[in-house]
């Protein structure tokens, strides 16, 4: 079909494909490499609403996680280890004090299988084996990108024959006015609590109220702070202790475009891109990552991110767009 195009081979020798999806008002480009949302266009806007790279080769050496799907455990696991039934699992430690986004060689920098696709959807699959990056258990993952009117719907399902940690998210950076900065963006996050972290961005095991802090986005607030700088945020906002029915959790808005994010997940990592590396620029985009709370396996009071045989992991996240300038 004309919406599927082969782009070349990845560093492991697998073919990389681009799939173009269309609805009445949205168009998305998805890469099989990393199950990546490379480009997202909305009626009336010239540029992509997500950050991406021009060359496919930039994705093969990407340090920004731009648009990729991360897992099998999104966010950080402290000291690169966890315990299950008194058995210790030592993980690939790709940060000094933690394993980040499943380790250095995970699904974000690997090619996924295209299982099915049509004009407005693509289904991608990935298989984790027992021992990959040190994690226990096999894990089969199915991901679907779908466009429906002004919505981008992301559905991630997973199953295991044993016990596996299971926590995925999309890592797109949004910029709704396609500028080089977030200074004209307004954010609302419908959460009263965040996960407290230490100087190494690792959870202390406590949650704390956002009241009176720079993290209070319960009412829409500009990302440009009173000092004229973009707010430095790399924080997990808490909604619940487990997955729930899909509900609105955040809004991102500029003068002409508004995005409403709805999800089933118990947390949302908000990252304003302070450490983005070339060819991107710091604070050029904001990552809004629905997921379980960071380091859950090492914090007993946090949501349980272990998936067991016979259980089904299912995340549904929707990004709904509205032109606030009168078009849609």
Long-range contacts (C-beta under 8 A, 24 or more apart in sequence): 1-117, 3-117, 3-119, 4-114, 4-117, 7-31, 7-56, 8-56, 10-60, 10-110, 10-111, 11-60, 12-110, 12-111, 14-110, 14-111, 15-111, 16-56, 16-111, 17-114, 19-114, 19-117, 19-122, 21-119, 21-120, 21-121, 21-122, 21-145, 21-146, 21-147, 22-119, 22-120, 22-147, 23-120, 23-147, 23-148, 23-149, 23-150, 24-149, 25-149, 25-150, 25-321, 25-328, 26-147, 26-149, 26-150, 26-151, 26-152, 26-321, 27-147, 28-145, 28-147, 28-152, 30-122, 30-124, 30-145, 31-56, 31-59, 31-67, 32-111, 32-112, 32-113, 32-114, 32-124, 33-59, 33-60, 33-109, 33-110, 33-111, 33-112, 34-59, 34-67, 34-68, 34-69, 34-107, 34-108, 34-109, 34-110, 34-111, 34-112, 35-68, 35-69, 35-107, 35-112, 35-124, 35-126, 35-143, 36-66, 36-67, 36-68, 36-69, 37-67, 37-145, 37-152, 37-170, 37-172, 38-67, 40-152, 40-172, 42-150, 42-257, 42-321, 42-323, 43-323, 43-327, 43-328, 44-323, 44-325, 44-327, 44-328, 45-178, 45-256, 45-257, 45-323, 46-178, 47-178, 48-178, 49-174, 49-175, 49-176, 49-178, 49-257, 49-259, 49-321, 50-172, 50-173, 50-174, 50-175, 50-285, 51-172, 51-173, 51-174, 51-175, 51-280, 51-284, 51-285, 53-279, 58-279, 60-109, 62-109, 63-277, 64-173, 64-276, 64-277, 64-280, 65-101, 65-108, 65-171, 65-287, 66-171, 66-172, 66-173, 66-280, 67-170, 67-171, 67-172, 67-173, 68-108, 68-109, 68-170, 68-171, 69-107, 69-108, 69-112, 69-143, 69-156, 69-168, 69-169, 69-170, 69-171, 70-101, 70-102, 70-106, 70-107, 70-108, 70-168, 70-169, 70-170, 70-171, 71-101, 71-102, 71-106, 71-107, 71-108, 71-128, 71-141, 71-166, 71-167, 71-168, 71-169, 72-102, 72-106, 72-107, 72-128, 72-132, 72-133, 72-135, 72-139, 72-141, 72-164, 72-165, 72-166, 72-167, 72-168, 73-99, 73-101, 73-102, 73-135, 73-165, 73-166, 73-167, 73-305, 74-101, 74-102, 74-167, 74-168, 74-169, 74-171, 74-269, 74-289, 74-291, 74-292, 75-100, 75-101, 75-167, 75-169, 75-236, 75-269, 75-289, 75-291, 75-292, 75-293, 75-294, 75-295, 76-100, 76-201, 76-202, 76-294, 76-295, 77-294, 77-295, 77-297, 77-298, 78-202, 78-203, 78-295, 78-298, 79-298, 80-134, 81-298, 82-165, 82-297, 82-298, 83-297, 84-136, 84-163, 84-297, 84-306, 87-136, 89-134, 89-135, 89-136, 90-134, 91-133, 91-134, 91-135, 92-133, 92-134, 96-200, 97-200, 97-202, 98-200, 98-201, 98-202, 98-295, 99-133, 99-134, 101-171, 102-133, 102-135, 103-132, 103-133, 103-134, 104-133, 105-133, 106-132, 106-133, 107-141, 108-171, 112-143, 115-142, 120-146, 120-147, 120-148, 121-145, 121-146, 121-147, 128-164, 130-162, 135-164, 135-165, 136-162, 136-163, 136-164, 136-165, 137-161, 137-162, 137-163, 137-164, 137-165, 138-162, 138-164, 139-164, 139-166, 139-307, 141-168, 143-168, 150-320, 150-321, 150-322, 150-328, 151-318, 151-319, 151-320, 151-321, 152-318, 152-319, 152-321, 153-316, 153-317, 153-318, 153-319, 154-315, 154-316, 154-317, 154-318, 154-319, 155-314, 155-315, 155-316, 156-313, 156-314, 156-315, 157-312, 157-313, 157-314, 157-315, 158-307, 158-312, 158-313, 159-307, 159-311, 159-312, 159-313, 160-307, 160-308, 160-309, 160-311, 161-309, 162-308, 162-309, 163-306, 163-307, 163-308, 163-309, 164-306, 164-307, 165-297, 165-305, 165-306, 165-307, 166-305, 166-306, 166-307, 166-313, 167-291, 167-292, 167-296, 167-305, 168-291, 168-313, 168-315, 169-265, 169-269, 169-289, 169-290, 169-291, 170-289, 170-290, 170-317, 171-287, 171-289, 172-287, 173-273, 173-276, 173-280, 173-284, 173-285, 173-286, 173-287, 174-252, 174-259, 174-285, 174-286, 174-287, 174-288, 175-284, 175-285, 175-286, 176-252, 176-253, 176-254, 176-256, 176-257, 176-258, 176-259, 177-254, 177-255, 177-256, 177-257, 180-281, 180-284, 181-230, 181-283, 181-284, 182-223, 182-224, 182-230, 182-272, 182-273, 182-283, 182-284, 182-285, 182-286, 183-223, 183-224, 183-230, 184-222, 184-224, 184-254, 184-255, 185-222, 185-223, 185-252, 185-253, 185-254, 185-286, 186-220, 186-221, 186-222, 186-223, 186-251, 186-252, 186-253, 186-254, 187-217, 187-220, 187-221, 187-223, 187-250, 187-251, 187-252, 187-253, 187-270, 187-286, 188-217, 188-218, 188-219, 188-220, 188-221, 188-250, 188-251, 188-252, 188-253, 189-217, 189-218, 189-237, 189-249, 189-250, 189-268, 189-270, 190-218, 190-239, 190-248, 190-249, 190-250, 191-217, 191-218, 191-237, 191-238, 191-239, 191-249, 191-268, 192-218, 193-237, 193-238, 194-235, 194-236, 194-237, 194-238, 195-235, 195-236, 195-238, 195-267, 195-293, 195-294, 195-302, 197-235, 197-294, 201-234, 202-294, 202-295, 203-236, 203-293, 203-294, 203-295, 203-299, 203-302, 205-299, 205-301, 205-302, 207-238, 210-237, 220-251, 220-253, 223-272, 223-286, 230-272, 230-274, 230-283, 231-272, 232-272, 232-274, 233-270, 233-271, 233-272, 234-269, 234-270, 234-271, 234-272, 234-274, 235-269, 235-270, 235-271, 236-267, 236-268, 236-269, 236-270, 236-291, 236-293, 236-294, 237-267, 237-268, 237-269, 237-270, 238-266, 238-267, 238-293, 239-265, 239-266, 239-267, 239-268, 240-266, 240-303, 241-266, 241-302, 241-303, 242-266, 242-303, 242-304, 243-303, 243-314, 243-315, 246-316, 246-317, 246-318, 249-290, 250-288, 252-286, 252-288, 253-324, 255-324, 255-325, 256-323, 256-324, 256-325, 257-321, 257-322, 257-323, 257-324, 257-325, 258-321, 258-322, 258-324, 259-319, 259-320, 259-321, 259-322, 260-319, 260-320, 260-322, 261-288, 261-290, 261-317, 261-318, 261-319, 261-320, 262-317, 262-318, 262-320, 263-290, 263-315, 263-316, 263-317, 263-318, 264-290, 264-314, 264-315, 264-316, 264-317, 265-290, 265-291, 265-292, 265-315, 265-317, 266-292, 266-293, 266-303, 267-291, 267-292, 267-293, 267-294, 267-303, 269-294, 290-315, 290-317
